[in-house]
Amino acid sequence: MIAALALVAGIVVGLLFRPTVPTWMEPYLPIAVVAALDAVFGGVRARLDHIFDAKVFVVSFISNVVVAALIVFMGDKLGVGAQLSTAVVVVLGIRIFGNAAAIRRHVFRA
C-alpha cells in the first residue's frame, strides 16, 4: 500500500512541477530507467520466491542504475555509445522478461 501511495504521490509531484532533464543527462536517463525496471522486476520476483531482502533490493537498484549509466558513459567517450546503449538495453531486457515470466508463473501457476 505504501508503494502505491508513493507512486501516486510521485506522479502528482511530477505533473505539478514538470521537472526537466539536463541536456548532458538525456542519453543516460532511458538506460537508467530500464536498469531500475530490471531491479524492480527482480524485487517482485524475489518477493514471490520468499527471498526478498530490502538491503539487497536497494543495493541492486542503485548499482544497476549506476553500472548501466557508466557503461553508456564509457561508450560515449569511446565513440560507441549507441552500440553500448543497445547492448545494455538488450541484456536488461532479457533479464526483465525472464523475471516477468517467473512472476507470471507464480501468479497464474502456469
Secondary structure, 3 states (H helix, E strand, C coil): CHHHHHHHHHHHHHHHHCCCCCHHHCCCHHHHHHHHHHHHHHHHHHHHCCCCCHHHHHHHHHHHHHHHHHHHHHHHHHCCHHHHHHHHHHHHHHHHHHHHHHHHHHHHCC
